[in-house]
Amino acid sequence: MSDAMINPSVYELKKRTGDRYSLVVITSKRAREIIDGDEPLVNIKSNKALTIAINEVNEDKVEFEKVDEGIK
């Protein structure tokens, strides 16, 4: 499966979040905040909350903490 059709690409977004799981959690939580009434932090043409959240992550507008929990 290629990530080339998604803009921004999953590969680029993973660089910011660390892994796909974190990317999904961060963008879905932010999308829920937008649905619940938070103002978008980026100006894009889309009205879709998830698309807005993905672009916010891509532009470093969303704050989150990376946690490194090694497997024990």
PDB file of N, H, CA, C and O in Angstrom:
ATOM      1  N   MET A   1       0.843  -1.181   0.000  1.00  0.00           N
ATOM      2  CA  MET A   1       0.000   0.000   0.000  1.00  0.00           C
ATOM      3  C   MET A   1       0.880   1.231   0.000  1.00  0.00           C
ATOM      4  O   MET A   1       1.820   1.332   0.789  1.00  0.00           O
ATOM      5  N   SER A   2       0.583   2.150  -0.866  1.00  0.00           N
ATOM      6  H   SER A   2      -0.181   2.068  -1.506  1.00  0.00           H
ATOM      7  CA  SER A   2       1.373   3.366  -0.990  1.00  0.00           C
ATOM      8  C   SER A   2       0.701   4.502  -0.233  1.00  0.00           C
ATOM      9  O   SER A   2      -0.522   4.644  -0.254  1.00  0.00           O
ATOM     10  N   ASP A   3       1.522   5.308   0.436  1.00  0.00           N
ATOM     11  H   ASP A   3       2.515   5.192   0.453  1.00  0.00           H
ATOM     12  CA  ASP A   3       1.008   6.478   1.142  1.00  0.00           C
ATOM     13  C   ASP A   3       1.056   7.723   0.262  1.00  0.00           C
ATOM     14  O   ASP A   3       0.751   8.819   0.733  1.00  0.00           O
ATOM     15  N   ALA A   4       1.434   7.576  -1.007  1.00  0.00           N
ATOM     16  H   ALA A   4       1.682   6.686  -1.390  1.00  0.00           H
ATOM     17  CA  ALA A   4       1.682   8.709  -1.884  1.00  0.00           C
ATOM     18  C   ALA A   4       0.425   9.502  -2.243  1.00  0.00           C
ATOM     19  O   ALA A   4       0.532  10.679  -2.586  1.00  0.00           O
ATOM     20  N   MET A   5      -0.752   8.899  -2.174  1.00  0.00           N
ATOM     21  H   MET A   5      -0.839   7.943  -1.895  1.00  0.00           H
ATOM     22  CA  MET A   5      -1.960   9.588  -2.592  1.00  0.00           C
ATOM     23  C   MET A   5      -2.526  10.500  -1.515  1.00  0.00           C
ATOM     24  O   MET A   5      -3.370  11.346  -1.810  1.00  0.00           O
ATOM     25  N   ILE A   6      -2.089  10.350  -0.302  1.00  0.00           N
ATOM     26  H   ILE A   6      -1.403   9.663  -0.063  1.00  0.00           H
ATOM     27  CA  ILE A   6      -2.600  11.163   0.796  1.00  0.00           C
ATOM     28  C   ILE A   6      -1.700  12.384   0.938  1.00  0.00           C
ATOM     29  O   ILE A   6      -0.474  12.268   0.941  1.00  0.00           O
ATOM     30  N   ASN A   7      -2.312  13.541   1.053  1.00  0.00           N
ATOM     31  H   ASN A   7      -3.308  13.636   1.050  1.00  0.00           H
ATOM     32  CA  ASN A   7      -1.536  14.755   1.227  1.00  0.00           C
ATOM     33  C   ASN A   7      -2.000  15.469   2.484  1.00  0.00           C
ATOM     34  O   ASN A   7      -3.153  15.900   2.513  1.00  0.00           O
ATOM     35  N   PRO A   8      -1.211  15.623   3.498  1.00  0.00           N
ATOM     36  CA  PRO A   8       0.172  15.176   3.620  1.00  0.00           C
ATOM     37  C   PRO A   8       0.248  13.658   3.767  1.00  0.00           C
ATOM     38  O   PRO A   8      -0.711  13.011   4.189  1.00  0.00           O
ATOM     39  N   SER A   9       1.395  13.110   3.416  1.00  0.00           N
ATOM     40  H   SER A   9       2.174  13.635   3.073  1.00  0.00           H
ATOM     41  CA  SER A   9       1.539  11.656   3.423  1.00  0.00           C
ATOM     42  C   SER A   9       1.614  11.109   4.847  1.00  0.00           C
ATOM     43  O   SER A   9       2.037  11.801   5.773  1.00  0.00           O
ATOM     44  N   VAL A  10       1.204   9.880   4.998  1.00  0.00           N
ATOM     45  H   VAL A  10       0.861   9.318   4.245  1.00  0.00           H
ATOM     46  CA  VAL A  10       1.278   9.205   6.292  1.00  0.00           C
ATOM     47  C   VAL A  10       2.731   9.137   6.748  1.00  0.00           C
ATOM     48  O   VAL A  10       3.022   9.259   7.938  1.00  0.00           O
ATOM     49  N   TYR A  11       3.639   8.943   5.799  1.00  0.00           N
ATOM     50  H   TYR A  11       3.403   8.844   4.832  1.00  0.00           H
ATOM     51  CA  TYR A  11       5.068   8.882   6.120  1.00  0.00           C
ATOM     52  C   TYR A  11       5.523  10.191   6.778  1.00  0.00           C
ATOM     53  O   TYR A  11       6.224  10.163   7.789  1.00  0.00           O
ATOM     54  N   GLU A  12       5.134  11.321   6.217  1.00  0.00           N
ATOM     55  H   GLU A  12       4.564  11.344   5.396  1.00  0.00           H
ATOM     56  CA  GLU A  12       5.510  12.618   6.786  1.00  0.00           C
ATOM     57  C   GLU A  12       4.849  12.841   8.144  1.00  0.00           C
ATOM     58  O   GLU A  12       5.479  13.369   9.061  1.00  0.00           O
ATOM     59  N   LEU A  13       3.599  12.445   8.278  1.00  0.00           N
ATOM     60  H   LEU A  13       3.087  12.016   7.534  1.00  0.00           H
ATOM     61  CA  LEU A  13       2.889  12.610   9.542  1.00  0.00           C
ATOM     62  C   LEU A  13       3.488  11.731  10.637  1.00  0.00           C
ATOM     63  O   LEU A  13       3.558  12.135  11.797  1.00  0.00           O
ATOM     64  N   LYS A  14       3.924  10.514  10.256  1.00  0.00           N
ATOM     65  H   LYS A  14       3.868  10.186   9.313  1.00  0.00           H
ATOM     66  CA  LYS A  14       4.546   9.612  11.237  1.00  0.00           C
ATOM     67  C   LYS A  14       5.837  10.202  11.786  1.00  0.00           C
ATOM     68  O   LYS A  14       6.188   9.948  12.939  1.00  0.00           O
ATOM     69  N   LYS A  15       6.546  10.984  10.984  1.00  0.00           N
ATOM     70  H   LYS A  15       6.261  11.191  10.048  1.00  0.00           H
ATOM     71  CA  LYS A  15       7.759  11.646  11.463  1.00  0.00           C
ATOM     72  C   LYS A  15       7.433  12.582  12.625  1.00  0.00           C
ATOM     73  O   LYS A  15       8.243  12.751  13.537  1.00  0.00           O
ATOM     74  N   ARG A  16       6.263  13.181  12.590  1.00  0.00           N
ATOM     75  H   ARG A  16       5.605  13.044  11.849  1.00  0.00           H
ATOM     76  CA  ARG A  16       5.863  14.136  13.629  1.00  0.00           C
ATOM     77  C   ARG A  16       5.329  13.441  14.881  1.00  0.00           C
ATOM     78  O   ARG A  16       5.563  13.897  16.000  1.00  0.00           O
ATOM     79  N   THR A  17       4.608  12.331  14.682  1.00  0.00           N
ATOM     80  H   THR A  17       4.417  11.961  13.773  1.00  0.00           H
ATOM     81  CA  THR A  17       3.942  11.679  15.812  1.00  0.00           C
ATOM     82  C   THR A  17       4.690  10.473  16.353  1.00  0.00           C
ATOM     83  O   THR A  17       4.479  10.085  17.502  1.00  0.00           O
ATOM     84  N   GLY A  18       5.558   9.872  15.550  1.00  0.00           N
ATOM     85  H   GLY A  18       5.729  10.187  14.616  1.00  0.00           H
ATOM     86  CA  GLY A  18       6.336   8.728  16.007  1.00  0.00           C
ATOM     87  C   GLY A  18       5.903   7.404  15.415  1.00  0.00           C
ATOM     88  O   GLY A  18       6.749   6.584  15.056  1.00  0.00           O
ATOM     89  N   ASP A  19       4.602   7.176  15.305  1.00  0.00           N
ATOM     90  H   ASP A  19       3.915   7.842  15.597  1.00  0.00           H
ATOM     91  CA  ASP A  19       4.106   5.920  14.736  1.00  0.00           C
ATOM     92  C   ASP A  19       2.664   6.087  14.289  1.00  0.00           C
ATOM     93  O   ASP A  19       2.021   7.092  14.595  1.00  0.00           O
ATOM     94  N   ARG A  20       2.159   5.093  13.561  1.00  0.00           N
ATOM     95  H   ARG A  20       2.681   4.277  13.312  1.00  0.00           H
ATOM     96  CA  ARG A  20       0.783   5.174  13.026  1.00  0.00           C
ATOM     97  C   ARG A  20      -0.268   5.194  14.135  1.00  0.00           C
ATOM     98  O   ARG A  20      -1.261   5.916  14.042  1.00  0.00           O
ATOM     99  N   TYR A  21      -0.051   4.411  15.167  1.00  0.00           N
ATOM    100  H   TYR A  21       0.755   3.824  15.243  1.00  0.00           H
ATOM    101  CA  TYR A  21      -1.028   4.368  16.260  1.00  0.00           C
ATOM    102  C   TYR A  21      -1.180   5.751  16.878  1.00  0.00           C
ATOM    103  O   TYR A  21      -2.299   6.230  17.062  1.00  0.00           O
ATOM    104  N   SER A  22      -0.075   6.387  17.194  1.00  0.00           N
ATOM    105  H   SER A  22       0.834   5.998  17.044  1.00  0.00           H
ATOM    106  CA  SER A  22      -0.130   7.729  17.787  1.00  0.00           C
ATOM    107  C   SER A  22      -0.790   8.719  16.835  1.00  0.00           C
ATOM    108  O   SER A  22      -1.560   9.580  17.260  1.00  0.00           O
ATOM    109  N   LEU A  23      -0.486   8.592  15.555  1.00  0.00           N
ATOM    110  H   LEU A  23       0.140   7.893  15.211  1.00  0.00           H
ATOM    111  CA  LEU A  23      -1.105   9.466  14.554  1.00  0.00           C
ATOM    112  C   LEU A  23      -2.624   9.331  14.576  1.00  0.00           C
ATOM    113  O   LEU A  23      -3.343  10.330  14.551  1.00  0.00           O
ATOM    114  N   VAL A  24      -3.102   8.106  14.621  1.00  0.00           N
ATOM    115  H   VAL A  24      -2.518   7.295  14.641  1.00  0.00           H
ATOM    116  CA  VAL A  24      -4.552   7.859  14.642  1.00  0.00           C
ATOM    117  C   VAL A  24      -5.178   8.434  15.909  1.00  0.00           C
ATOM    118  O   VAL A  24      -6.224   9.080  15.843  1.00  0.00           O
ATOM    119  N   VAL A  25      -4.553   8.207  17.053  1.00  0.00           N
ATOM    120  H   VAL A  25      -3.704   7.682  17.107  1.00  0.00           H
ATOM    121  CA  VAL A  25      -5.105   8.689  18.315  1.00  0.00           C
ATOM    122  C   VAL A  25      -5.130  10.216  18.349  1.00  0.00           C
ATOM    123  O   VAL A  25      -6.139  10.814  18.723  1.00  0.00           O
ATOM    124  N   ILE A  26      -4.029  10.839  17.963  1.00  0.00           N
ATOM    125  H   ILE A  26      -3.210  10.352  17.659  1.00  0.00           H
ATOM    126  CA  ILE A  26      -3.930  12.303  18.008  1.00  0.00           C
ATOM    127  C   ILE A  26      -4.933  12.951  17.062  1.00  0.00           C
ATOM    128  O   ILE A  26      -5.652  13.872  17.452  1.00  0.00           O
ATOM    129  N   THR A  27      -4.984  12.475  15.823  1.00  0.00           N
ATOM    130  H   THR A  27      -4.400  11.727  15.506  1.00  0.00           H
ATOM    131  CA  THR A  27      -5.892  13.106  14.859  1.00  0.00           C
ATOM    132  C   THR A  27      -7.355  12.830  15.183  1.00  0.00           C
ATOM    133  O   THR A  27      -8.203  13.698  14.974  1.00  0.00           O
ATOM    134  N   SER A  28      -7.667  11.646  15.686  1.00  0.00           N
ATOM    135  H   SER A  28      -6.979  10.941  15.856  1.00  0.00           H
ATOM    136  CA  SER A  28      -9.069  11.361  16.007  1.00  0.00           C
ATOM    137  C   SER A  28      -9.537  12.167  17.215  1.00  0.00           C
ATOM    138  O   SER A  28     -10.672  12.644  17.240  1.00  0.00           O
ATOM    139  N   LYS A  29      -8.674  12.323  18.213  1.00  0.00           N
ATOM    140  H   LYS A  29      -7.752  11.935  18.193  1.00  0.00           H
ATOM    141  CA  LYS A  29      -9.056  13.149  19.371  1.00  0.00           C
ATOM    142  C   LYS A  29      -9.239  14.604  18.960  1.00  0.00           C
ATOM    143  O   LYS A  29     -10.180  15.265  19.397  1.00  0.00           O
ATOM    144  N   ARG A  30      -8.335  15.099  18.118  1.00  0.00           N
ATOM    145  H   ARG A  30      -7.570  14.561  17.763  1.00  0.00           H
ATOM    146  CA  ARG A  30      -8.458  16.491  17.665  1.00  0.00           C
ATOM    147  C   ARG A  30      -9.691  16.662  16.788  1.00  0.00           C
ATOM    148  O   ARG A  30     -10.377  17.679  16.894  1.00  0.00           O
ATOM    149  N   ALA A  31      -9.988  15.700  15.930  1.00  0.00           N
ATOM    150  H   ALA A  31      -9.430  14.875  15.844  1.00  0.00           H
ATOM    151  CA  ALA A  31     -11.187  15.773  15.093  1.00  0.00           C
ATOM    152  C   ALA A  31     -12.439  15.830  15.967  1.00  0.00           C
ATOM    153  O   ALA A  31     -13.370  16.577  15.667  1.00  0.00           O
ATOM    154  N   ARG A  32     -12.467  15.052  17.036  1.00  0.00           N
ATOM    155  H   ARG A  32     -11.710  14.445  17.280  1.00  0.00           H
ATOM    156  CA  ARG A  32     -13.607  15.073  17.956  1.00  0.00           C
ATOM    157  C   ARG A  32     -13.752  16.446  18.601  1.00  0.00           C
ATOM    158  O   ARG A  32     -14.871  16.930  18.769  1.00  0.00           O
ATOM    159  N   GLU A  33     -12.637  17.084  18.966  1.00  0.00           N
ATOM    160  H   GLU A  33     -11.727  16.692  18.829  1.00  0.00           H
ATOM    161  CA  GLU A  33     -12.681  18.437  19.542  1.00  0.00           C
ATOM    162  C   GLU A  33     -13.259  19.432  18.540  1.00  0.00           C
ATOM    163  O   GLU A  33     -14.034  20.313  18.913  1.00  0.00           O
ATOM    164  N   ILE A  34     -12.887  19.293  17.278  1.00  0.00           N
ATOM    165  H   ILE A  34     -12.258  18.577  16.975  1.00  0.00           H
ATOM    166  CA  ILE A  34     -13.408  20.184  16.238  1.00  0.00           C
ATOM    167  C   ILE A  34     -14.902  19.950  16.056  1.00  0.00           C
ATOM    168  O   ILE A  34     -15.667  20.908  15.947  1.00  0.00           O
ATOM    169  N   ILE A  35     -15.327  18.697  16.023  1.00  0.00           N
ATOM    170  H   ILE A  35     -14.707  17.918  16.112  1.00  0.00           H
ATOM    171  CA  ILE A  35     -16.750  18.370  15.907  1.00  0.00           C
ATOM    172  C   ILE A  35     -17.532  18.957  17.080  1.00  0.00           C
ATOM    173  O   ILE A  35     -18.658  19.425  16.913  1.00  0.00           O
ATOM    174  N   ASP A  36     -16.931  18.928  18.260  1.00  0.00           N
ATOM    175  H   ASP A  36     -16.016  18.547  18.396  1.00  0.00           H
ATOM    176  CA  ASP A  36     -17.591  19.441  19.460  1.00  0.00           C
ATOM    177  C   ASP A  36     -17.544  20.966  19.580  1.00  0.00           C
ATOM    178  O   ASP A  36     -18.049  21.522  20.555  1.00  0.00           O
ATOM    179  N   GLY A  37     -16.941  21.652  18.593  1.00  0.00           N
ATOM    180  H   GLY A  37     -16.531  21.200  17.800  1.00  0.00           H
ATOM    181  CA  GLY A  37     -17.021  23.102  18.574  1.00  0.00           C
ATOM    182  C   GLY A  37     -15.719  23.878  18.622  1.00  0.00           C
ATOM    183  O   GLY A  37     -15.745  25.101  18.491  1.00  0.00           O
ATOM    184  N   ASP A  38     -14.582  23.223  18.805  1.00  0.00           N
ATOM    185  H   ASP A  38     -14.561  22.229  18.912  1.00  0.00           H
ATOM    186  CA  ASP A  38     -13.301  23.944  18.792  1.00  0.00           C
ATOM    187  C   ASP A  38     -13.058  24.538  17.408  1.00  0.00           C
ATOM    188  O   ASP A  38     -13.426  23.954  16.389  1.00  0.00           O
ATOM    189  N   GLU A  39     -12.437  25.697  17.399  1.00  0.00           N
ATOM    190  H   GLU A  39     -12.139  26.171  18.227  1.00  0.00           H
ATOM    191  CA  GLU A  39     -12.102  26.352  16.137  1.00  0.00           C
ATOM    192  C   GLU A  39     -10.904  25.653  15.494  1.00  0.00           C
ATOM    193  O   GLU A  39      -9.959  25.291  16.195  1.00  0.00           O
ATOM    194  N   PRO A  40     -10.927  25.459  14.182  1.00  0.00           N
ATOM    195  CA  PRO A  40      -9.766  24.896  13.497  1.00  0.00           C
ATOM    196  C   PRO A  40      -8.553  25.815  13.650  1.00  0.00           C
ATOM    197  O   PRO A  40      -8.692  27.037  13.704  1.00  0.00           O
ATOM    198  N   LEU A  41      -7.374  25.219  13.718  1.00  0.00           N
ATOM    199  H   LEU A  41      -7.261  24.227  13.674  1.00  0.00           H
ATOM    200  CA  LEU A  41      -6.137  25.973  13.881  1.00  0.00           C
ATOM    201  C   LEU A  41      -5.440  26.219  12.547  1.00  0.00           C
ATOM    202  O   LEU A  41      -4.386  26.855  12.509  1.00  0.00           O
ATOM    203  N   VAL A  42      -6.014  25.725  11.457  1.00  0.00           N
ATOM    204  H   VAL A  42      -6.869  25.209  11.488  1.00  0.00           H
ATOM    205  CA  VAL A  42      -5.482  25.937  10.119  1.00  0.00           C
ATOM    206  C   VAL A  42      -6.604  26.404   9.205  1.00  0.00           C
ATOM    207  O   VAL A  42      -7.783  26.173   9.475  1.00  0.00           O
ATOM    208  N   ASN A  43      -6.225  27.056   8.134  1.00  0.00           N
ATOM    209  H   ASN A  43      -5.268  27.244   7.914  1.00  0.00           H
ATOM    210  CA  ASN A  43      -7.206  27.534   7.167  1.00  0.00           C
ATOM    211  C   ASN A  43      -7.082  26.691   5.903  1.00  0.00           C
ATOM    212  O   ASN A  43      -6.189  26.910   5.084  1.00  0.00           O
ATOM    213  N   ILE A  44      -7.988  25.725   5.750  1.00  0.00           N
ATOM    214  H   ILE A  44      -8.713  25.547   6.415  1.00  0.00           H
ATOM    215  CA  ILE A  44      -8.007  24.879   4.555  1.00  0.00           C
ATOM    216  C   ILE A  44      -9.422  24.859   3.997  1.00  0.00           C
ATOM    217  O   ILE A  44     -10.366  25.271   4.672  1.00  0.00           O
ATOM    218  N   LYS A  45      -9.569  24.384   2.778  1.00  0.00           N
ATOM    219  H   LYS A  45      -8.803  24.049   2.229  1.00  0.00           H
ATOM    220  CA  LYS A  45     -10.870  24.397   2.105  1.00  0.00           C
ATOM    221  C   LYS A  45     -11.836  23.333   2.612  1.00  0.00           C
ATOM    222  O   LYS A  45     -13.045  23.462   2.418  1.00  0.00           O
ATOM    223  N   SER A  46     -11.333  22.295   3.251  1.00  0.00           N
ATOM    224  H   SER A  46     -10.351  22.191   3.409  1.00  0.00           H
ATOM    225  CA  SER A  46     -12.176  21.182   3.686  1.00  0.00           C
ATOM    226  C   SER A  46     -12.973  21.531   4.942  1.00  0.00           C
ATOM    227  O   SER A  46     -12.514  22.291   5.795  1.00  0.00           O
ATOM    228  N   ASN A  47     -14.166  20.964   5.036  1.00  0.00           N
ATOM    229  H   ASN A  47     -14.539  20.346   4.343  1.00  0.00           H
ATOM    230  CA  ASN A  47     -14.992  21.090   6.239  1.00  0.00           C
ATOM    231  C   ASN A  47     -14.946  19.827   7.081  1.00  0.00           C
ATOM    232  O   ASN A  47     -15.579  19.762   8.135  1.00  0.00           O
ATOM    233  N   LYS A  48     -14.206  18.826   6.631  1.00  0.00           N
ATOM    234  H   LYS A  48     -13.691  18.879   5.775  1.00  0.00           H
ATOM    235  CA  LYS A  48     -14.145  17.548   7.333  1.00  0.00           C
ATOM    236  C   LYS A  48     -13.194  17.659   8.519  1.00  0.00           C
ATOM    237  O   LYS A  48     -12.042  18.066   8.372  1.00  0.00           O
ATOM    238  N   ALA A  49     -13.696  17.292   9.698  1.00  0.00           N
ATOM    239  H   ALA A  49     -14.632  16.961   9.818  1.00  0.00           H
ATOM    240  CA  ALA A  49     -12.930  17.442  10.937  1.00  0.00           C
ATOM    241  C   ALA A  49     -11.626  16.652  10.902  1.00  0.00           C
ATOM    242  O   ALA A  49     -10.599  17.147  11.366  1.00  0.00           O
ATOM    243  N   LEU A  50     -11.647  15.450  10.369  1.00  0.00           N
ATOM    244  H   LEU A  50     -12.481  15.048   9.993  1.00  0.00           H
ATOM    245  CA  LEU A  50     -10.426  14.640  10.336  1.00  0.00           C
ATOM    246  C   LEU A  50      -9.388  15.241   9.395  1.00  0.00           C
ATOM    247  O   LEU A  50      -8.197  15.244   9.708  1.00  0.00           O
ATOM    248  N   THR A  51      -9.825  15.746   8.257  1.00  0.00           N
ATOM    249  H   THR A  51     -10.792  15.744   8.003  1.00  0.00           H
ATOM    250  CA  THR A  51      -8.900  16.397   7.316  1.00  0.00           C
ATOM    251  C   THR A  51      -8.273  17.623   7.956  1.00  0.00           C
ATOM    252  O   THR A  51      -7.077  17.867   7.796  1.00  0.00           O
ATOM    253  N   ILE A  52      -9.063  18.385   8.667  1.00  0.00           N
ATOM    254  H   ILE A  52     -10.034  18.186   8.796  1.00  0.00           H
ATOM    255  CA  ILE A  52      -8.545  19.564   9.370  1.00  0.00           C
ATOM    256  C   ILE A  52      -7.534  19.134  10.425  1.00  0.00           C
ATOM    257  O   ILE A  52      -6.462  19.728  10.535  1.00  0.00           O
ATOM    258  N   ALA A  53      -7.868  18.106  11.201  1.00  0.00           N
ATOM    259  H   ALA A  53      -8.740  17.624  11.111  1.00  0.00           H
ATOM    260  CA  ALA A  53      -6.969  17.623  12.252  1.00  0.00           C
ATOM    261  C   ALA A  53      -5.649  17.125  11.674  1.00  0.00           C
ATOM    262  O   ALA A  53      -4.588  17.391  12.240  1.00  0.00           O
ATOM    263  N   ILE A  54      -5.700  16.413  10.565  1.00  0.00           N
ATOM    264  H   ILE A  54      -6.562  16.197  10.105  1.00  0.00           H
ATOM    265  CA  ILE A  54      -4.484  15.921   9.918  1.00  0.00           C
ATOM    266  C   ILE A  54      -3.605  17.091   9.490  1.00  0.00           C
ATOM    267  O   ILE A  54      -2.388  17.054   9.670  1.00  0.00           O
ATOM    268  N   ASN A  55      -4.210  18.117   8.931  1.00  0.00           N
ATOM    269  H   ASN A  55      -5.199  18.147   8.785  1.00  0.00           H
ATOM    270  CA  ASN A  55      -3.437  19.283   8.512  1.00  0.00           C
ATOM    271  C   ASN A  55      -2.893  20.055   9.702  1.00  0.00           C
ATOM    272  O   ASN A  55      -1.812  20.637   9.614  1.00  0.00           O
ATOM    273  N   GLU A  56      -3.614  20.073  10.801  1.00  0.00           N
ATOM    274  H   GLU A  56      -4.492  19.601  10.873  1.00  0.00           H
ATOM    275  CA  GLU A  56      -3.103  20.714  12.010  1.00  0.00           C
ATOM    276  C   GLU A  56      -1.863  19.989  12.531  1.00  0.00           C
ATOM    277  O   GLU A  56      -0.894  20.632  12.936  1.00  0.00           O
ATOM    278  N   VAL A  57      -1.887  18.676  12.522  1.00  0.00           N
ATOM    279  H   VAL A  57      -2.674  18.154  12.193  1.00  0.00           H
ATOM    280  CA  VAL A  57      -0.715  17.894  12.939  1.00  0.00           C
ATOM    281  C   VAL A  57       0.443  18.170  11.990  1.00  0.00           C
ATOM    282  O   VAL A  57       1.577  18.361  12.429  1.00  0.00           O
ATOM    283  N   ASN A  58       0.164  18.193  10.702  1.00  0.00           N
ATOM    284  H   ASN A  58      -0.758  18.038  10.345  1.00  0.00           H
ATOM    285  CA  ASN A  58       1.205  18.426   9.705  1.00  0.00           C
ATOM    286  C   ASN A  58       1.868  19.794   9.883  1.00  0.00           C
ATOM    287  O   ASN A  58       3.065  19.940   9.636  1.00  0.00           O
ATOM    288  N   GLU A  59       1.104  20.781  10.305  1.00  0.00           N
ATOM    289  H   GLU A  59       0.131  20.662  10.505  1.00  0.00           H
ATOM    290  CA  GLU A  59       1.631  22.135  10.477  1.00  0.00           C
ATOM    291  C   GLU A  59       2.060  22.414  11.922  1.00  0.00           C
ATOM    292  O   GLU A  59       2.271  23.568  12.295  1.00  0.00           O
ATOM    293  N   ASP A  60       2.186  21.371  12.724  1.00  0.00           N
ATOM    294  H   ASP A  60       2.015  20.434  12.421  1.00  0.00           H
ATOM    295  CA  ASP A  60       2.626  21.494  14.133  1.00  0.00           C
ATOM    296  C   ASP A  60       1.750  22.441  14.950  1.00  0.00           C
ATOM    297  O   ASP A  60       2.253  23.164  15.809  1.00  0.00           O
ATOM    298  N   LYS A  61       0.451  22.440  14.688  1.00  0.00           N
ATOM    299  H   LYS A  61       0.042  21.852  13.990  1.00  0.00           H
ATOM    300  CA  LYS A  61      -0.484  23.298  15.422  1.00  0.00           C
ATOM    301  C   LYS A  61      -1.095  22.578  16.620  1.00  0.00           C
ATOM    302  O   LYS A  61      -1.694  23.217  17.485  1.00  0.00           O
ATOM    303  N   VAL A  62      -0.953  21.260  16.680  1.00  0.00           N
ATOM    304  H   VAL A  62      -0.467  20.740  15.977  1.00  0.00           H
ATOM    305  CA  VAL A  62      -1.533  20.460  17.755  1.00  0.00           C
ATOM    306  C   VAL A  62      -0.416  20.046  18.704  1.00  0.00           C
ATOM    307  O   VAL A  62       0.613  19.516  18.283  1.00  0.00           O
ATOM    308  N   GLU A  63      -0.636  20.296  19.990  1.00  0.00           N
ATOM    309  H   GLU A  63      -1.471  20.727  20.331  1.00  0.00           H
ATOM    310  CA  GLU A  63       0.356  19.902  20.981  1.00  0.00           C
ATOM    311  C   GLU A  63       0.014  18.515  21.519  1.00  0.00           C
ATOM    312  O   GLU A  63      -1.144  18.215  21.810  1.00  0.00           O
ATOM    313  N   PHE A  64       1.032  17.683  21.643  1.00  0.00           N
ATOM    314  H   PHE A  64       1.973  17.927  21.407  1.00  0.00           H
ATOM    315  CA  PHE A  64       0.871  16.358  22.228  1.00  0.00           C
ATOM    316  C   PHE A  64       2.206  15.939  22.796  1.00  0.00           C
ATOM    317  O   PHE A  64       3.255  16.467  22.427  1.00  0.00           O
ATOM    318  N   GLU A  65       2.149  14.987  23.694  1.00  0.00           N
ATOM    319  H   GLU A  65       1.297  14.558  23.995  1.00  0.00           H
ATOM    320  CA  GLU A  65       3.368  14.509  24.339  1.00  0.00           C
ATOM    321  C   GLU A  65       3.676  13.105  23.847  1.00  0.00           C
ATOM    322  O   GLU A  65       2.824  12.218  23.890  1.00  0.00           O
ATOM    323  N   LYS A  66       4.903  12.915  23.378  1.00  0.00           N
ATOM    324  H   LYS A  66       5.595  13.636  23.342  1.00  0.00           H
ATOM    325  CA  LYS A  66       5.337  11.583  22.968  1.00  0.00           C
ATOM    326  C   LYS A  66       5.760  10.826  24.222  1.00  0.00           C
ATOM    327  O   LYS A  66       6.560  11.318  25.019  1.00  0.00           O
ATOM    328  N   VAL A  67       5.223   9.646  24.382  1.00  0.00           N
ATOM    329  H   VAL A  67       4.574   9.246  23.735  1.00  0.00           H
ATOM    330  CA  VAL A  67       5.566   8.805  25.528  1.00  0.00           C
ATOM    331  C   VAL A  67       6.267   7.560  25.001  1.00  0.00           C
ATOM    332  O   VAL A  67       5.750   6.856  24.133  1.00  0.00           O
ATOM    333  N   ASP A  68       7.437   7.307  25.534  1.00  0.00           N
ATOM    334  H   ASP A  68       7.857   7.879  26.239  1.00  0.00           H
ATOM    335  CA  ASP A  68       8.194   6.129  25.118  1.00  0.00           C
ATOM    336  C   ASP A  68       8.083   5.081  26.197  1.00  0.00           C
ATOM    337  O   ASP A  68       8.818   5.104  27.184  1.00  0.00           O
ATOM    338  N   GLU A  69       7.160   4.163  26.001  1.00  0.00           N
ATOM    339  H   GLU A  69       6.563   4.144  25.199  1.00  0.00           H
ATOM    340  CA  GLU A  69       6.965   3.089  26.964  1.00  0.00           C
ATOM    341  C   GLU A  69       7.528   1.817  26.355  1.00  0.00           C
ATOM    342  O   GLU A  69       6.869   1.159  25.550  1.00  0.00           O
ATOM    343  N   GLY A  70       8.727   1.479  26.736  1.00  0.00           N
ATOM    344  H   GLY A  70       9.262   2.014  27.390  1.00  0.00           H
ATOM    345  CA  GLY A  70       9.365   0.276  26.212  1.00  0.00           C
ATOM    346  C   GLY A  70       8.640  -0.975  26.667  1.00  0.00           C
ATOM    347  O   GLY A  70       8.039  -1.001  27.741  1.00  0.00           O
ATOM    348  N   ILE A  71       8.699  -1.987  25.863  1.00  0.00           N
ATOM    349  H   ILE A  71       9.188  -1.966  24.991  1.00  0.00           H
ATOM    350  CA  ILE A  71       8.077  -3.264  26.207  1.00  0.00           C
ATOM    351  C   ILE A  71       8.923  -3.943  27.266  1.00  0.00           C
ATOM    352  O   ILE A  71      10.142  -4.045  27.127  1.00  0.00           O
ATOM    353  N   LYS A  72       8.285  -4.401  28.311  1.00  0.00           N
ATOM    354  H   LYS A  72       7.295  -4.318  28.424  1.00  0.00           H
ATOM    355  CA  LYS A  72       9.007  -5.020  29.414  1.00  0.00           C
ATOM    356  C   LYS A  72       8.798  -6.504  29.427  1.00  0.00           C
ATOM    357  O   LYS A  72       9.334  -7.195  30.293  1.00  0.00           O
TER     358      LYS A  72
END
